Amino acid sequence: MKGMPFKVFINDEKAISEEFTSLPALAVIMIAFTLFFALIANVYISYENRVDSLDKYQTADFIATKLTNPDCYFMQLGGTVDLQMLNTDSSNEELNNIRQEYIASGIDFILRISWDDNFEDFPENMPNDVFNRVAVSRNVGIRLNDAETTPGKLTIIMWRD
């Protein structure tokens, strides 16, 4: 240090600046934070979708329970569905009244009765523009006419508007 004056040492501009060496490490940290928050957002969205789906299934199951109740207008003793009763205009009106209770909450559904290779939708066929729907089925007997009863399924197909 004897041969070099102190003033020359302070004014030396040949040194490496430290502020640029931390940029790669800072970029890696920012990318890690971005990936972490994207992962958290994806988990939250997945959770919300599953809760919504579970809610739909519970609502569809409640409607199916309500319509398979022995007090329901088209159910007969022993849990048999009277298909002839469902094909009447008064039955469609009654089912539409039940649907209107749920439409006020943004929920719509149809009732599908299926047996062998046949099925019928009540009160009307399902619209074609419905994509996010759930279905709940119950095994029931289907009374086709006075002489014939066959095993089948009562299915509630539900969607949100």
Backbone torsions as a table, in degrees:
resi	resn	phi	psi	omega
1	MET	NA	-9.0	-176.1
2	LYS	-71.8	-36.5	-175.2
3	GLY	-83.0	-13.5	-176.1
4	MET	-109.8	124.6	179.1
5	PRO	-70.4	149.0	-177.5
6	PHE	-63.9	-35.0	-179.3
7	LYS	-64.3	-35.0	178.3
8	VAL	-68.9	-38.0	179.8
9	PHE	-65.0	-38.0	-179.9
10	ILE	-72.1	-36.4	-177.9
11	ASN	-88.6	8.2	-179.9
12	ASP	-71.6	121.3	-177.6
13	GLU	-104.6	19.8	-178.9
14	LYS	-92.6	4.8	-176.8
15	ALA	-78.0	159.7	178.0
16	ILE	-90.2	134.8	-179.9
17	SER	-80.2	128.3	-177.2
18	GLU	-78.0	-19.4	-175.8
19	GLU	-66.2	-26.8	-179.1
20	PHE	-85.6	-15.8	178.9
21	THR	-79.1	-18.9	179.0
22	SER	-88.6	-10.5	-178.9
23	LEU	-62.6	-44.4	177.5
24	PRO	-60.5	-41.7	178.4
25	ALA	-65.6	-39.0	178.1
26	LEU	-66.1	-38.8	177.7
27	ALA	-64.2	-41.0	178.0
28	VAL	-63.5	-41.6	178.9
29	ILE	-64.8	-42.1	179.4
30	MET	-66.1	-39.0	176.7
31	ILE	-64.2	-40.8	178.9
32	ALA	-63.2	-43.5	177.3
33	PHE	-62.8	-40.7	179.1
34	THR	-62.7	-45.4	177.9
35	LEU	-64.5	-38.7	178.6
36	PHE	-62.2	-47.2	-179.3
37	PHE	-69.0	-33.8	175.5
38	ALA	-65.0	-40.2	177.6
39	LEU	-64.6	-43.6	178.1
40	ILE	-62.3	-42.5	179.2
41	ALA	-63.7	-40.3	179.3
42	ASN	-65.3	-40.9	177.5
43	VAL	-63.2	-42.6	179.8
44	TYR	-63.9	-44.3	179.3
45	ILE	-64.1	-41.8	177.7
46	SER	-62.4	-42.6	178.2
47	TYR	-61.3	-46.1	179.3
48	GLU	-61.9	-40.9	178.3
49	ASN	-63.8	-41.0	179.9
50	ARG	-69.5	-38.5	177.1
51	VAL	-64.8	-41.6	178.2
52	ASP	-63.7	-42.3	178.5
53	SER	-64.3	-42.8	177.6
54	LEU	-62.5	-39.7	177.4
55	ASP	-62.1	-41.3	178.0
56	LYS	-63.5	-44.2	179.3
57	TYR	-63.3	-39.6	178.8
58	GLN	-65.2	-40.1	178.1
59	THR	-66.2	-43.7	178.6
60	ALA	-63.5	-38.9	177.8
61	ASP	-65.6	-38.7	177.2
62	PHE	-62.6	-42.8	178.7
63	ILE	-64.5	-42.3	178.5
64	ALA	-62.8	-40.3	177.3
65	THR	-64.3	-41.3	179.5
66	LYS	-63.8	-40.2	-176.8
67	LEU	-82.8	-15.5	175.2
68	THR	-98.6	4.6	175.8
69	ASN	-63.8	139.0	179.3
70	PRO	-59.6	-19.3	178.9
71	ASP	-82.6	-7.1	-179.6
72	CYS	-67.2	145.9	-170.7
73	TYR	-64.6	-25.4	-178.4
74	PHE	-104.3	1.8	178.2
75	MET	-91.9	138.7	176.5
76	GLN	-106.3	174.9	178.5
77	LEU	-59.4	143.3	180.0
78	GLY	83.6	8.4	177.4
79	GLY	75.0	33.6	179.1
80	THR	-99.7	135.0	178.4
81	VAL	-87.0	127.3	177.3
82	ASP	-88.0	99.7	-176.4
83	LEU	-66.2	-34.8	177.9
84	GLN	-64.0	-37.9	178.0
85	MET	-65.6	-39.0	179.7
86	LEU	-67.2	-24.9	-178.2
87	ASN	-84.2	5.1	180.0
88	THR	-90.5	158.8	178.5
89	ASP	-66.2	-37.8	179.4
90	SER	-65.8	-32.8	176.8
91	SER	-67.4	-42.7	177.7
92	ASN	-62.5	-38.0	178.0
93	GLU	-65.7	-43.1	178.7
94	GLU	-63.4	-43.8	179.1
95	LEU	-66.9	-37.0	175.9
96	ASN	-65.7	-33.6	175.6
97	ASN	-63.8	-40.6	177.2
98	ILE	-65.6	-42.1	178.5
99	ARG	-61.8	-38.3	-178.5
100	GLN	-62.1	-32.7	176.9
101	GLU	-60.6	-37.3	-177.9
102	TYR	-86.6	-29.9	180.0
103	ILE	-62.6	-31.2	176.5
104	ALA	-60.3	-26.4	178.3
105	SER	-96.1	5.3	180.0
106	GLY	85.9	15.8	-178.7
107	ILE	-114.8	134.2	175.6
108	ASP	-131.1	155.1	-178.9
109	PHE	-154.5	163.5	168.6
110	ILE	-129.1	160.7	177.4
111	LEU	-107.8	123.9	178.5
112	ARG	-115.3	124.3	175.1
113	ILE	-106.0	124.3	-179.0
114	SER	-129.5	143.1	176.8
115	TRP	-151.9	148.5	-176.4
116	ASP	44.1	-119.1	177.6
117	ASP	-107.8	17.4	-175.9
118	ASN	-113.1	155.1	171.3
119	PHE	-154.8	155.0	175.1
120	GLU	-136.7	139.8	177.7
121	ASP	-103.3	140.3	179.1
122	PHE	-130.3	143.8	-4.6
123	PRO	-79.4	-9.9	-178.7
124	GLU	-152.8	169.4	176.2
125	ASN	-68.6	153.1	-178.4
126	MET	-70.5	137.6	177.8
127	PRO	-62.1	152.3	-178.4
128	ASN	-78.4	-20.5	-175.1
129	ASP	-92.0	20.3	179.5
130	VAL	-100.2	120.4	-175.7
131	PHE	-114.2	-41.8	-175.0
132	ASN	-97.6	88.3	-175.4
133	ARG	-131.6	160.5	175.5
134	VAL	-128.3	157.5	-179.8
135	ALA	-135.1	138.9	175.6
136	VAL	-128.3	130.2	-176.5
137	SER	-118.4	152.1	174.0
138	ARG	-132.1	138.3	174.4
139	ASN	-78.0	126.8	-179.5
140	VAL	-140.8	166.3	169.6
141	GLY	-89.5	142.7	-179.5
142	ILE	-113.6	118.0	176.5
143	ARG	-88.1	101.7	-177.5
144	LEU	-75.7	-40.1	176.3
145	ASN	-158.0	-173.0	-176.6
146	ASP	-63.2	-26.1	-174.4
147	ALA	-103.8	-10.4	-171.8
148	GLU	-134.5	125.6	173.1
149	THR	-129.1	134.1	-176.5
150	THR	-133.0	153.6	175.8
151	PRO	-70.8	146.3	-180.0
152	GLY	-162.1	-165.1	-179.1
153	LYS	-131.2	141.1	169.0
154	LEU	-104.8	119.6	-177.0
155	THR	-120.7	131.8	172.7
156	ILE	-101.0	120.0	175.1
157	ILE	-106.7	116.2	-172.5
158	MET	-121.4	147.0	175.4
159	TRP	-147.5	164.1	176.1
160	ARG	-104.8	139.4	178.1
161	ASP	-79.7	NA	NA
